[in-house]
Amino acid sequence: RKETNIPSLKISFNKVFGYYIDVTKTHINKVPDYFIKKQTLVNNERFFTDELKDFEDKILNADYKINQLENEIFNNLCKIVMNVSNDIQSNAYLISKIDIFSSLAYLAINNKYIRPIINQKFSLKIKNGRHPVVENLISDNNQFIANDISLDNHQFLSIITGPNMSGKSTYLRQIGIIIIMAQIGSFVPADYAEIGIIDKLFTRVGASDNLSEGESTFLVEMQETANIINNATKNSLILLDEIGRGTSTYDGLSIAWAVTEFIHNKIKAKTLFATHYHELNEMT
């Protein structure tokens, strides 16, 4: 700027032209002879010099060398990692186990979980069981209402009725989660728990269609129910949250009755069935 006496002179860069000197039309008459014109625009002109070109080559060459060095370092690092990949995977596995055990222990201590009794019996007994997620979401001013359950060879199917938002679905999920926690070796949220090992856990909860496959809510519901009936064994646990609500009231009641009767008489699996059909209470 001092040499040319052009106060607005500046050096810019773009990917097409590289580095260039930008001069406005106002000062175009002050441009020295050694400026080489590169481009003419409406309000300004762009130039370069041999010295600027040399600097550009050095900068671009430095960028190339930087990228080359980065690739070399990265490739060397990959080779080092590959040589000890088995050790890394083994350590990752051990760390994950420590993470699981410490997390379960932390939950058990801070939420007053108890050690369940696990056996090969058919019975399922839980006293003052709690939903581990819901109870942590409840504000300090409220307290989770604990629930009991007792199923055995003489009473292995329970019909659960109640108004909307009374906690039927939460109760079903609570039982399922407690059993899963017990069978993975975790303490459980309850005052007492005696759990016979189950071979499968089946759930039919919620209502949704499958538009991509052209399946209505009722069809999806029936497919899920059929899967349970065809695959459950006496040692399974079945959690049913409404059956037949995707059709008319009387058809839905008939389906719910037939499914419940089949599970009770044929499969004989431990089953909890939440329903609005109070007529099913007659089966008990």
VOBA-1610 file (N, C-alpha, C; in pm, whole numbers, padded with zeros to 5 digits, always signed):
BEGIN
Arg+00082-00120+00000Arg+00000+00000+00000Arg+00087+00127+00000Lys+00195+00124+00076Lys+00284+00240+00078Lys+00348+00261-00058Glu+00388+00151-00118Glu+00460+00161-00246Glu+00370+00209-00358Thr+00245+00162-00357Thr+00152+00196-00465Thr+00065+00316-00431Asn+00061+00350-00301Asn-00026+00459-00254Asn-00173+00429-00283Ile-00208+00299-00268Ile-00347+00256-00287Ile-00398+00206-00151Pro-00476+00288-00075Pro-00517+00250+00061Pro-00612+00130+00066Ser-00688+00109-00041Ser-00786-00001-00040Ser-00730-00131-00098Leu-00603-00132-00133Leu-00543-00252-00193Leu-00545-00367-00093Lys-00583-00483-00137Lys-00585-00600-00049Lys-00559-00727-00129Ile-00510-00828-00059Ile-00484-00959-00121Ile-00598-01054-00081Ser-00659-01116-00179Ser-00770-01209-00155Ser-00738-01345-00217Phe-00830-01439-00193Phe-00807-01576-00243Phe-00941-01640-00276Asn-00944-01714-00386Asn-01054-01806-00412Asn-00998-01929-00482Lys-01079-02033-00489Lys-01030-02161-00540Lys-01006-02160-00691Val-01068-02063-00760Val-01054-02057-00906Val-00924-01986-00945Phe-00901-01867-00887Phe-00787-01784-00927Phe-00670-01790-00830Gly-00690-01852-00716Gly-00583-01855-00616Gly-00571-01720-00547Tyr-00447-01676-00516Tyr-00424-01547-00452Tyr-00413-01437-00557Tyr-00473-01322-00527Tyr-00470-01211-00622Tyr-00477-01079-00545Ile-00437-00970-00615Ile-00443-00836-00557Ile-00568-00767-00610Asp-00650-00718-00518Asp-00778-00657-00555Asp-00763-00504-00552Val-00792-00440-00667Val-00780-00294-00678Val-00910-00238-00732Thr-00964-00136-00666Thr-01088-00075-00713Thr-01062+00014-00835Lys-01168+00042-00909Lys-01156+00125-01030Lys-01104+00266-00997Thr-01133+00310-00875Thr-01091+00446-00836Thr-00940+00462-00842His-00868+00356-00804His-00721+00364-00796His-00651+00286-00907Ile-00722+00257-01014Ile-00664+00174-01118Ile-00546+00241-01187Asn-00546+00375-01186Asn-00437+00447-01252Asn-00308+00446-01171Lys-00316+00398-01045Lys-00197+00393-00959Lys-00128+00257-00964Val-00183+00164-01038Val-00128+00029-01044Val+00009+00031-01112Pro+00113-00024-01049Pro+00247-00025-01111Pro+00254-00122-01229Asp+00359-00107-01308Asp+00371-00185-01431Asp+00393-00334-01405Tyr+00453-00368-01291Tyr+00483-00510-01267Tyr+00361-00589-01215Phe+00246-00521-01196Phe+00121-00591-01163Phe+00068-00655-01291Ile+00041-00782-01288Ile-00009-00854-01405Ile-00160-00874-01390Lys-00235-00824-01489Lys-00381-00831-01479Lys-00429-00976-01489Lys-00525-01008-01401Lys-00578-01145-01396Lys-00726-01150-01433Gln-00802-01047-01389Gln-00946-01045-01417Gln-00999-00904-01402Thr-01096-00870-01487Thr-01161-00739-01480Thr-01307-00757-01440Leu-01348-00684-01335Leu-01487-00688-01288Leu-01549-00550-01304Val-01673-00535-01262Val-01744-00408-01281Val-01681-00297-01199Asn-01653-00324-01072Asn-01604-00220-00980Asn-01456-00231-00946Asn-01394-00337-00986Asn-01253-00354-00952Asn-01183-00445-01051Glu-01050-00451-01037Glu-00970-00540-01120Glu-00877-00621-01031Arg-00844-00740-01079Arg-00761-00831-01002Arg-00627-00851-01072Phe-00520-00849-00991Phe-00384-00861-01045Phe-00305-00963-00963Phe-00192-01001-01018Phe-00097-01080-00940Phe+00043-01037-00979Thr+00139-01074-00897Thr+00279-01044-00925Thr+00359-01173-00917Asp+00479-01168-00969Asp+00566-01287-00962Asp+00593-01326-00817Glu+00611-01227-00732Glu+00638-01255-00590Glu+00517-01320-00524Leu+00398-01268-00555Leu+00275-01325-00499Leu+00256-01468-00547Lys+00291-01491-00674Lys+00279-01626-00730Lys+00373-01723-00659Asp+00493-01676-00625Asp+00587-01762-00552Asp+00533-01797-00413Phe+00476-01697-00345Phe+00417-01722-00213Phe+00301-01822-00223Glu+00221-01807-00328Glu+00108-01898-00348Glu+00157-02042-00365Asp+00261-02060-00443Asp+00317-02195-00464Asp+00368-02254-00333Lys+00434-02170-00251Lys+00485-02219-00123Lys+00371-02261-00030Ile+00265-02179-00027Ile+00150-02210+00061Ile+00081-02338+00017Leu+00055-02348-00114Leu-00012-02468-00165Leu+00074-02592-00146Asn+00202-02577-00163Asn+00294-02689-00143Asn+00296-02730+00005Ala+00287-02630+00094Ala+00282-02659+00238Ala+00155-02735+00273Asp+00041-02694+00213Asp-00085-02766+00235Asp-00075-02910+00190Tyr-00013-02930+00076Tyr+00003-03066+00024Tyr+00088-03151+00119Lys+00197-03090+00168Lys+00285-03163+00260Lys+00214-03194+00392Ile+00131-03099+00438Ile+00055-03122+00562Ile-00040-03240+00545Asn-00113-03242+00434Asn-00206-03354+00409Asn-00131-03486+00395Gln-00016-03479+00329Gln+00065-03600+00311Gln+00114-03652+00446Leu+00157-03561+00533Leu+00205-03599+00666Leu+00090-03654+00751Glu-00027-03592+00741Glu-00144-03640+00816Glu-00180-03783+00775Asn-00181-03809+00645Asn-00211-03943+00597Asn-00108-04045+00644Glu+00017-04004+00643Glu+00124-04094+00687Glu+00108-04128+00835Ile+00081-04026+00917Ile+00062-04048+01061Ile-00061-04136+01086Phe-00169-04108+01012Phe-00292-04186+01028Phe-00270-04332+00991Asn-00202-04357+00879Asn-00176-04494+00836Asn-00087-04568+00936Asn+00012-04499+00990Asn+00097-04562+01092Asn+00018-04596+01218Leu-00072-04504+01255Leu-00157-04529+01372Leu-00248-04650+01349Cys-00303-04661+01228Cys-00388-04776+01195Cys-00311-04907+01206Lys-00186-04906+01160Lys-00103-05027+01169Lys-00078-05065+01314Ile-00050-04965+01397Ile-00027-04992+01540Ile-00152-05050+01605Val-00267-04989+01573Val-00394-05036+01631Val-00426-05177+01585Met-00402-05205+01457Met-00430-05339+01404Met-00345-05445+01473Asn-00223-05411+01506Asn-00134-05507+01572Asn-00180-05543+01713Val-00255-05452+01776Val-00302-05479+01913Val-00455-05480+01919Ser-00518-05506+01804Ser-00665-05501+01799Ser-00730-05603+01892Asn-00671-05722+01901Asn-00727-05824+01991Asn-00723-05777+02136Asp-00612-05715+02175Asp-00601-05663+02312Asp-00702-05552+02337Ile-00719-05465+02238Ile-00815-05355+02252Ile-00956-05409+02268Gln-00993-05508+02186Gln-01127-05566+02195Gln-01148-05637+02328Ser-01045-05707+02375Ser-01056-05776+02504Ser-01074-05676+02617Asn-00995-05569+02614Asn-01007-05467+02718Asn-01142-05396+02711Ala-01190-05371+02589Ala-01321-05307+02573Ala-01431-05395+02631Tyr-01418-05527+02608Tyr-01517-05620+02663Tyr-01514-05619+02816Leu-01394-05621+02873Leu-01381-05620+03019Leu-01433-05488+03078Ile-01402-05378+03011Ile-01451-05248+03058Ile-01603-05242+03052Ser-01661-05299+02946Ser-01807-05299+02934Ser-01872-05381+03045Lys-01809-05492+03084Lys-01862-05572+03194Lys-01853-05495+03326Ile-01740-05430+03347Ile-01726-05349+03469Ile-01831-05238+03471Asp-01854-05178+03354Asp-01953-05071+03342Asp-02092-05123+03379Ile-02127-05241+03327Ile-02258-05299+03356Ile-02272-05330+03505Phe-02172-05400+03560Phe-02181-05441+03701Phe-02185-05319+03793Ser-02102-05220+03765Ser-02100-05102+03851Ser-02230-05022+03839Ser-02287-05018+03719Ser-02414-04946+03699Ser-02527-05015+03773Leu-02533-05149+03763Leu-02636-05224+03835Leu-02619-05209+03985Ala-02494-05213+04031Ala-02469-05196+04175Ala-02508-05057+04222Tyr-02477-04956+04141Tyr-02513-04818+04175Tyr-02665-04804+04188Leu-02738-04860+04092Leu-02884-04854+04097Leu-02939-04926+04220Ala-02884-05044+04247Ala-02932-05124+04360Ala-02913-05051+04492Ile-02798-04987+04509Ile-02768-04918+04634Ile-02853-04791+04649Asn-02860-04713+04542Asn-02927-04583+04552Asn-03079-04593+04548Asn-03132-04701+04493Asn-03278-04715+04483Asn-03334-04825+04573Lys-03248-04877+04660Lys-03291-04977+04759Lys-03351-05101+04692Tyr-03281-05153+04593Tyr-03324-05278+04530Tyr-03287-05395+04621Ile-03352-05508+04597Ile-03323-05628+04677Ile-03278-05742+04585Arg-03211-05840+04644Arg-03166-05955+04566Arg-03281-06054+04551Pro-03322-06085+04430Pro-03435-06177+04411Pro-03393-06322+04433Ile-03491-06403+04466Ile-03469-06548+04475Ile-03502-06607+04338Ile-03403-06666+04275Ile-03421-06726+04143Ile-03422-06878+04157Asn-03524-06943+04102Asn-03531-07089+04110Asn-03597-07145+03985Gln-03613-07276+03983Gln-03673-07345+03869Gln-03822-07368+03890Lys-03880-07312+03994Lys-04022-07331+04021Lys-04106-07252+03920Phe-04233-07285+03916Phe-04324-07217+03824Phe-04372-07084+03882Ser-04366-07069+04011Ser-04428-06955+04078Ser-04358-06822+04049Leu-04435-06715+04067Leu-04384-06579+04054Leu-04444-06497+04167Lys-04361-06451+04258Lys-04409-06374+04373Lys-04325-06247+04388Ile-04390-06134+04382Ile-04323-06005+04399Ile-04404-05923+04498Lys-04339-05872+04600Lys-04407-05789+04700Lys-04355-05646+04690Asn-04448-05553+04679Asn-04415-05411+04667Asn-04316-05385+04553Gly-04349-05440+04437Gly-04266-05416+04320Gly-04286-05275+04267Arg-04183-05221+04203Arg-04189-05085+04151Arg-04134-05081+04009His-04182-04989+03929His-04129-04970+03794His-04001-04889+03805Pro-03885-04944+03767Pro-03756-04877+03791Pro-03740-04744+03718Val-03809-04727+03606Val-03797-04602+03530Val-03896-04499+03582Val-04021-04541+03596Val-04126-04448+03637Val-04099-04389+03775Glu-04053-04472+03869Glu-04031-04421+04004Glu-03921-04315+04008Asn-03829-04318+03913Asn-03724-04216+03907Asn-03770-04089+03837Leu-03880-04099+03764Leu-03934-03982+03695Leu-04033-03905+03781Ile-04082-03969+03886Ile-04180-03905+03972Ile-04112-03798+04056Ser-04180-03685+04073Ser-04125-03575+04152Ser-04113-03613+04299Asp-04034-03536+04371Asp-04010-03566+04512Asp-04136-03557+04596Asn-04235-03482+04549Asn-04358-03466+04626Asn-04450-03587+04616Asn-04424-03674+04519Asn-04508-03792+04500Asn-04426-03918+04527Gln-04495-04028+04543Gln-04429-04155+04568Gln-04492-04261+04480Phe-04407-04345+04421Phe-04458-04452+04335Phe-04536-04552+04420Ile-04654-04589+04374Ile-04737-04685+04447Ile-04693-04825+04410Ala-04634-04896+04506Ala-04582-05031+04481Ala-04697-05130+04465Asn-04670-05239+04393Asn-04772-05340+04364Asn-04718-05480+04388Asp-04809-05571+04422Asp-04773-05711+04444Asp-04821-05795+04326Ile-04764-05914+04316Ile-04813-06015+04222Ile-04780-06152+04277Ser-04872-06246+04257Ser-04848-06383+04302Ser-04914-06478+04202Leu-04832-06550+04128Leu-04880-06649+04032Leu-04817-06784+04065Asp-04896-06891+04051Asp-04843-07026+04073Asp-04920-07124+03987Asn-04901-07253+04010Asn-04967-07355+03929Asn-05119-07350+03941His-05170-07301+04051His-05314-07296+04073His-05376-07168+04019Gln-05301-07061+04020Gln-05348-06934+03965Gln-05235-06872+03884Phe-05236-06899+03754Phe-05127-06851+03668Phe-05172-06747+03567Leu-05302-06711+03569Leu-05353-06609+03478Leu-05431-06506+03557Ser-05394-06380+03542Ser-05462-06272+03613Ser-05524-06175+03514Ile-05651-06143+03536Ile-05721-06042+03457Ile-05712-05910+03533Ile-05658-05807+03467Ile-05638-05677+03531Ile-05731-05576+03466Thr-05822-05520+03545Thr-05916-05421+03493Thr-05902-05291+03572Gly-05956-05186+03515Gly-05949-05055+03581Gly-05970-04945+03480Pro-05999-04823+03527Pro-06022-04711+03436Pro-05894-04668+03365Asn-05910-04584+03264Asn-05793-04530+03195Asn-05703-04454+03293Met-05571-04464+03271Met-05471-04396+03353Met-05467-04447+03497Ser-05517-04568+03519Ser-05510-04626+03654Ser-05379-04700+03676Gly-05299-04720+03570Gly-05168-04782+03586Gly-05159-04925+03539Lys-05257-04971+03459Lys-05256-05111+03413Lys-05132-05139+03327Ser-05106-05053+03230Ser-04992-05075+03140Ser-04860-05065+03215Thr-04851-04969+03306Thr-04729-04955+03387Thr-04706-05080+03470Tyr-04814-05136+03524Tyr-04803-05257+03606Tyr-04749-05374+03523Leu-04801-05390+03401Leu-04752-05498+03314Leu-04604-05480+03282Arg-04568-05360+03242Arg-04428-05334+03208Arg-04338-05354+03329Gln-04387-05314+03445Gln-04311-05329+03569Gln-04276-05475+03594Ile-04374-05564+03580Ile-04350-05707+03602Ile-04248-05760+03502Gly-04263-05723+03375Gly-04170-05769+03272Gly-04028-05723+03298Ile-04012-05595+03335Ile-03878-05540+03359Ile-03814-05606+03480Ile-03891-05627+03587Ile-03836-05690+03707Ile-03785-05830+03676Ile-03860-05905+03597Ile-03817-06041+03563Ile-03691-06039+03477Ile-03686-05949+03380Ile-03566-05938+03296Ile-03445-05899+03381Met-03463-05802+03470Met-03354-05760+03558Met-03304-05877+03643Ala-03398-05955+03695Ala-03360-06068+03780Ala-03282-06172+03701Gln-03324-06199+03578Gln-03260-06305+03500Gln-03127-06262+03438Ile-03096-06134+03440Ile-02962-06092+03395Ile-02867-06078+03514Gly-02918-06106+03634Gly-02833-06102+03752Gly-02838-05974+03831Ser-02937-05891+03805Ser-02947-05763+03875Ser-03036-05775+03998Phe-03014-05686+04095Phe-03111-05668+04202Phe-03235-05604+04141Val-03349-05612+04211Val-03475-05566+04153Val-03545-05468+04247Pro-03629-05379+04191Pro-03702-05281+04273Pro-03825-05344+04338Ala-03808-05400+04454Ala-03917-05464+04528Ala-03872-05487+04672Asp-03968-05524+04758Asp-03933-05563+04895Asp-03901-05712+04903Tyr-03961-05789+04810Tyr-03936-05934+04806Tyr-03967-05981+04664Ala-03887-06072+04614Ala-03911-06126+04480Ala-03862-06269+04472Glu-03953-06358+04438Glu-03920-06498+04411Glu-03964-06526+04268Ile-03868-06555+04183Ile-03896-06562+04040Ile-03849-06694+03983Gly-03945-06768+03926Gly-03910-06888+03853Gly-03860-06851+03714Ile-03753-06911+03671Ile-03693-06874+03542Ile-03791-06898+03427Ile-03803-06799+03340Ile-03890-06812+03222Ile-03803-06834+03099Asp-03859-06903+03000Asp-03784-06927+02877Asp-03808-06820+02771Lys-03925-06754+02776Lys-03958-06650+02678Lys-04048-06547+02744Leu-04038-06426+02697Leu-04125-06318+02744Leu-04198-06260+02624Phe-04330-06270+02625Phe-04412-06219+02515Phe-04493-06099+02562Thr-04502-05998+02477Thr-04583-05880+02508Thr-04670-05843+02388Arg-04791-05798+02417Arg-04875-05736+02316Arg-04928-05609+02380Val-04858-05499+02348Val-04885-05372+02414Val-04900-05263+02309Gly-04994-05173+02330Gly-05011-05060+02240Gly-05091-05096+02116Ala-05113-04995+02032Ala-05190-05015+01909Ala-05130-04931+01798Ser-05092-04995+01689Ser-05037-04923+01575Ser-05056-05005+01448Asp-05067-04936+01336Asp-05081-05005+01209Asp-04945-05015+01141Asn-04943-05077+01023Asn-04821-05089+00944Asn-04856-05052+00801Leu-04858-04922+00775Leu-04905-04872+00646Leu-04819-04919+00530Ser-04688-04933+00553Ser-04599-04974+00444Ser-04631-05113+00393Glu-04688-05197+00480Glu-04725-05333+00441Glu-04876-05348+00421Gly-04948-05237+00432Gly-05093-05242+00414Gly-05165-05317+00525Glu-05111-05309+00646Glu-05169-05383+00759Glu-05238-05287+00855Ser-05364-05313+00884Ser-05440-05228+00974Ser-05400-05253+01119Thr-05450-05168+01208Thr-05423-05185+01351Thr-05472-05320+01400Phe-05590-05359+01356Phe-05648-05487+01399Phe-05565-05604+01348Leu-05519-05597+01222Leu-05439-05706+01166Leu-05307-05720+01242Val-05241-05608+01269Val-05115-05613+01345Val-05138-05675+01482Glu-05247-05635+01545Glu-05282-05689+01677Glu-05302-05839+01672Met-05371-05887+01569Met-05397-06031+01557Met-05269-06108+01523Gln-05182-06048+01443Gln-05054-06114+01411Gln-04968-06129+01536Glu-04964-06026+01617Glu-04887-06032+01742Glu-04946-06137+01836Thr-05078-06141+01843Thr-05144-06240+01930Thr-05119-06381+01879Ala-05126-06401+01747Ala-05102-06533+01689Ala-04959-06579+01717Asn-04865-06487+01709Asn-04725-06521+01738Asn-04710-06570+01881Ile-04779-06506+01974Ile-04773-06549+02114Ile-04833-06688+02130Ile-04951-06709+02074Ile-05019-06838+02088Ile-04938-06952+02027Asn-04871-06925+01915Asn-04797-07030+01845Asn-04660-07060+01906Asn-04607-06969+01986Asn-04469-06986+02033Asn-04453-06992+02185Ala-04554-06955+02259Ala-04542-06956+02405Ala-04545-07098+02459Thr-04474-07119+02570Thr-04475-07248+02640Thr-04522-07226+02783Lys-04534-07333+02856Lys-04579-07322+02996Lys-04482-07239+03078Asn-04355-07238+03040Asn-04253-07165+03115Asn-04234-07021+03067Ser-04323-06976+02981Ser-04314-06838+02929Ser-04392-06742+03019Leu-04368-06614+02998Leu-04448-06510+03062Leu-04515-06430+02951Ile-04646-06413+02961Ile-04723-06342+02859Ile-04784-06217+02922Leu-04759-06102+02860Leu-04815-05975+02906Leu-04902-05918+02794Leu-05031-05912+02819Leu-05127-05866+02718Leu-05192-05737+02765Asp-05176-05631+02688Asp-05239-05504+02721Asp-05346-05474+02616Glu-05463-05524+02641Glu-05579-05510+02551Glu-05566-05601+02429Ile-05670-05674+02402Ile-05684-05752+02279Ile-05824-05729+02226Gly-05836-05702+02097Gly-05967-05688+02036Gly-06019-05547+02029Arg-05941-05448+02067Arg-05993-05312+02063Arg-05986-05252+01923Gly-05922-05324+01830Gly-05914-05276+01693Gly-06035-05311+01610Thr-06137-05370+01674Thr-06260-05406+01602Thr-06380-05369+01688Ser-06499-05419+01652Ser-06620-05384+01727Ser-06616-05442+01868Thr-06699-05389+01955Thr-06696-05427+02097Thr-06720-05576+02116Tyr-06827-05628+02054Tyr-06862-05769+02077Tyr-06763-05863+02010Asp-06715-05826+01891Asp-06612-05908+01826Asp-06483-05906+01908Gly-06447-05788+01958Gly-06327-05777+02040Gly-06337-05858+02167Leu-06453-05854+02231Leu-06474-05933+02353Leu-06463-06082+02323Ser-06520-06125+02211Ser-06514-06267+02175Ser-06370-06312+02152Ile-06293-06228+02083Ile-06152-06261+02058Ile-06074-06267+02188Ala-06093-06165+02273Ala-06023-06161+02401Ala-06058-06283+02486Trp-06185-06319+02489Trp-06229-06436+02566Trp-06164-06563+02513Ala-06166-06581+02379Ala-06111-06703+02319Ala-05961-06714+02343Val-05888-06603+02329Val-05743-06605+02351Val-05712-06638+02496Thr-05784-06574+02587Thr-05761-06599+02730Thr-05791-06745+02764Glu-05899-06796+02712Glu-05937-06935+02740Glu-05834-07032+02684Phe-05782-07004+02564Phe-05682-07092+02503Phe-05553-07092+02585Ile-05510-06973+02627Ile-05388-06966+02708Ile-05406-07041+02839His-05522-07025+02900His-05546-07089+03030His-05557-07240+03017Asn-05625-07289+02915Asn-05652-07432+02905Asn-05544-07509+02831Lys-05475-07445+02736Lys-05378-07516+02652Lys-05233-07483+02687Ile-05198-07356+02685Ile-05058-07319+02707Ile-05022-07324+02854Lys-05110-07272+02938Lys-05092-07270+03084Lys-04968-07190+03126Ala-04939-07085+03052Ala-04825-06999+03086Ala-04868-06891+03185Lys-04772-06841+03260Lys-04800-06728+03349Lys-04840-06609+03262Thr-04958-06553+03289Thr-05015-06450+03201Thr-05078-06338+03281Leu-05053-06216+03239Leu-05120-06097+03292Leu-05192-06030+03176Phe-05323-06011+03190Phe-05405-05958+03082Phe-05478-05834+03131Ala-05436-05717+03083Ala-05504-05591+03115Ala-05611-05566+03010Thr-05733-05536+03054Thr-05842-05524+02959Thr-05951-05431+03011His-06029-05376+02917His-06149-05299+02952His-06273-05388+02951Tyr-06259-05512+02905Tyr-06373-05602+02899Tyr-06394-05666+03037His-06480-05605+03115His-06504-05656+03251His-06573-05792+03248Glu-06631-05827+03133Glu-06695-05959+03123Glu-06596-06073+03142Leu-06469-06047+03115Leu-06368-06152+03130Leu-06350-06193+03275Asn-06394-06108+03367Asn-06384-06144+03509Asn-06468-06266+03542Glu-06568-06294+03458Glu-06651-06412+03483Glu-06571-06541+03469Met-06461-06536+03394Met-06378-06656+03377Met-06309-06695+03507Thr-06286-06597+03595Thr-06214-06625+03719Thr-06306-06691+03821
//
